[in-house]
Amino acid sequence: MPKELIQKLIDKLIPDPEMIKRHKSLQFLGEKLHEPNLWHLNRRSVSMAFAIGLFCAWIPTPAQMAIAAAGAIYYRANLPLSVGLVWITNPITMPPLFYFAYRVGLWFMNQPAVADESEFSISGMFSGLGDVWQPFLIGCFIMGIVSSAAGYFGIQYYWQQHITKKWENRKEKRLKAKGPRT
């Protein structure tokens, strides 16, 4: 997808940066919201946004978006993209993803599953919380690191391939425009 098309889509979906900068509840951030990388699409800001957003998606707390926004501001990554990527773990996808993180944590800690997993109940979940929180949090941390690194390096690779292809296409067009040499 070309950069211009992505930028138009983002402009349509996201509030105007100037409006956000002037919002009175965000004034405490001062000049930090005026950083250009928070709002523009370039290889560094997008790859950092993927790293931050994908890591924060695995944080099991309701404050994922605030943490992603703080991370984007601190690391000067694309703010809307960082916050938007957190929604990979939404109310529909969260149970299977967090269960997978729990299983990764069990594997990493080399522990067996705590209870009979075929029988799920809310009361059973809360009574067994003391036994599952460590593998769950370790699994979330591992998945956060892995998906963050994959997002960062994947975007870096994709962006480099895209630029290389554009340069090769330009070179071909210039050679075709010159015509055959005689």
C-alpha positions in Angstrom: 0.0 0.0 0.0 1.6 3.3 -1.0 2.6 5.8 1.7 0.2 8.4 0.4 -2.8 6.1 0.6 -1.9 5.1 4.1 -1.5 8.7 5.1 -4.9 9.6 3.6 -6.5 6.8 5.5 -4.8 7.9 8.8 -5.8 11.5 8.2 -9.4 10.4 7.7 -9.6 8.2 10.8 -7.5 10.2 13.3 -8.2 13.6 14.7 -6.2 16.6 13.5 -2.8 16.7 15.3 -3.3 20.5 15.9 -6.6 19.8 17.6 -4.9 17.2 19.8 -2.0 19.6 20.6 -4.5 22.3 21.7 -6.7 20.0 23.8 -6.7 21.3 27.3 -6.4 17.9 29.0 -3.1 17.3 27.1 -1.5 20.6 27.8 0.7 19.0 30.5 2.7 17.4 27.7 3.8 20.8 26.4 6.0 20.8 23.4 6.4 17.0 23.3 3.2 16.7 21.2 4.9 19.0 18.5 7.5 16.3 17.6 7.0 15.7 13.9 7.7 11.9 14.2 4.6 11.5 16.3 2.4 12.4 13.3 4.3 11.5 10.2 5.0 8.2 8.5 8.6 7.4 8.0 10.6 4.2 8.5 11.8 5.0 12.0 8.5 6.3 13.4 6.4 3.5 11.9 8.8 0.7 12.9 9.0 2.1 16.5 5.2 2.4 16.6 4.9 -1.3 15.7 7.4 -2.2 18.4 5.6 -0.1 21.0 2.1 -1.0 20.0 2.7 -4.7 19.7 4.6 -4.9 23.0 1.8 -2.9 24.8 -0.9 -5.1 23.3 0.4 -8.0 25.5 0.3 -5.9 28.7 -2.7 -7.3 30.6 -4.1 -4.1 31.9 -6.8 -1.6 30.8 -4.2 1.1 30.5 -2.6 -0.4 27.4 -3.4 2.6 25.2 -2.0 5.1 27.7 1.2 3.1 28.1 1.5 2.9 24.3 0.9 6.7 24.0 3.6 7.4 26.6 6.0 5.0 24.9 5.3 6.7 21.5 6.0 10.1 22.9 9.1 9.0 24.8 10.6 7.1 21.8 9.2 9.6 19.2 7.2 7.0 17.3 4.0 7.5 15.3 1.5 8.1 18.1 -1.8 7.1 16.4 -0.2 3.9 15.0 1.2 2.9 18.4 -2.1 3.4 20.2 -4.1 1.7 17.4 -1.9 -1.4 17.4 -2.8 -2.1 21.0 -6.3 -3.1 19.8 -4.9 -6.3 18.4 -5.9 -7.6 21.9 -9.5 -6.5 22.0 -12.3 -8.2 23.9 -12.8 -10.8 21.2 -9.1 -11.7 20.6 -7.9 -11.3 24.2 -9.0 -14.7 25.7 -7.3 -16.9 23.1 -4.2 -14.6 22.9 -3.8 -14.4 26.7 -4.4 -18.2 27.0 -1.6 -18.7 24.5 0.6 -16.4 26.5 -0.2 -18.5 29.6 0.8 -21.6 27.7 4.1 -20.0 26.6 4.8 -19.0 30.2 4.2 -22.6 31.3 6.5 -23.9 28.6 9.2 -21.3 29.5 9.0 -22.1 33.2 8.8 -25.9 32.4 5.7 -26.3 34.5 2.6 -28.4 33.9 -0.8 -26.8 33.7 -2.2 -26.0 37.1 -5.8 -27.3 36.9 -8.0 -29.3 34.6 -8.2 -27.0 31.6 -11.3 -28.7 30.1 -13.5 -27.2 32.8 -13.6 -23.4 32.8 -15.5 -21.3 35.2 -15.1 -17.7 36.5 -14.9 -18.9 40.1 -12.3 -21.5 39.1 -10.3 -18.9 37.4 -10.2 -16.6 40.4 -9.5 -19.4 42.9 -6.6 -20.6 40.8 -5.3 -17.1 40.1 -2.5 -17.5 42.6 -1.1 -20.4 40.6 -1.4 -19.0 37.1 -0.3 -15.4 37.4 3.5 -16.1 37.1 3.3 -18.2 33.9 0.7 -15.8 32.5 2.8 -12.7 33.1 6.0 -14.3 31.9 4.2 -15.5 28.8 2.8 -12.0 28.1 6.3 -10.6 28.5 7.8 -13.1 26.2 5.1 -12.6 23.6 5.4 -8.9 23.9 9.2 -9.0 23.3 8.8 -11.5 20.4 6.0 -9.6 18.6 7.6 -6.2 19.3 10.9 -7.4 17.7 9.0 -9.1 14.8 7.0 -5.9 14.2 10.0 -3.6 14.3 12.3 -5.7 12.1 9.4 -6.7 9.8 8.6 -3.1 9.1 12.3 -2.2 8.7 12.6 -5.1 6.2 9.4 -4.3 4.3 10.2 -0.6 4.1 13.7 -1.3 2.8 12.4 -3.8 0.2 9.7 -1.2 -0.9 12.3 1.5 -1.3 14.7 -0.8 -3.2 11.9 -1.8 -5.6 11.0 1.9 -6.2 14.6 2.7 -7.0 14.8 -0.2 -9.4 11.6 0.8 -11.1 12.9 4.4 -11.5 16.2 3.1 -13.0 14.3 0.9 -15.5 12.1 3.8 -16.5 15.1 6.0 -17.1 16.8 3.3 -19.2 13.7 2.8 -21.2 13.3 6.6 -21.7 16.8 6.8 -23.1 16.1 4.2 -25.6 18.5 1.7 -27.2 22.0 3.0 -27.9 23.3 2.8 -31.4 
